[in-house]
Amino acid sequence: MLPHLRTNTPVQQAQASNRFRLAAAFRKKTDALVLMTATPHQGMQDKFKALLELLRPERKEEIETLDSHPELIGEMVFRNHKADVTDAEGRFIFKDKTTRAIPAEVSRAALEFDRLLQQYLRRGYSAGAAMGRTGLPGDRSDPRRDGIAVQ
């Protein structure tokens, strides 16, 4: 069984767990599933992976590599930006907020730094995973285990 969604109170936890089980049951009976949420990740990577697995069960092995291949998210998640949200009549809900893209030149040095940083992070996550480290609470690599505050 896939893990239940994390929430604050025991009642919310039970409701979230029931919603997750309902979505999992629907998934078994259909070839497509759409999940809509304002906060799909909530800082809990394992729960997020479980949601992605509901969406694309045939990609379970790929989803397990999400830490080192975050680009997979773009193939499964569509994001609606707050500035574009309207009510049923087409009126913007979040008023007085203007969002626009500002083109910026990126130097070759910055692009190379980004490439090297991503390469470093992928290697690090892969090495940690190979050693059985997940970064989850209770894991040897979890800094909270040693009383270090994590922001």
Protein Blocks (a to p, Z undefined) as FASTA:
>chain_A
ZZddddfblmlmmmmmmmmmmmmmmmmmpcbdcdddfblnnopaklmmmmmmmmmmmlmm
mmmmmmmmmmlmmmmpccddfklpccfkopafbghiacddddddddfklmmmmmmmmmmm
mmmmmmmmmnopaoighiaklmklnopacZZ
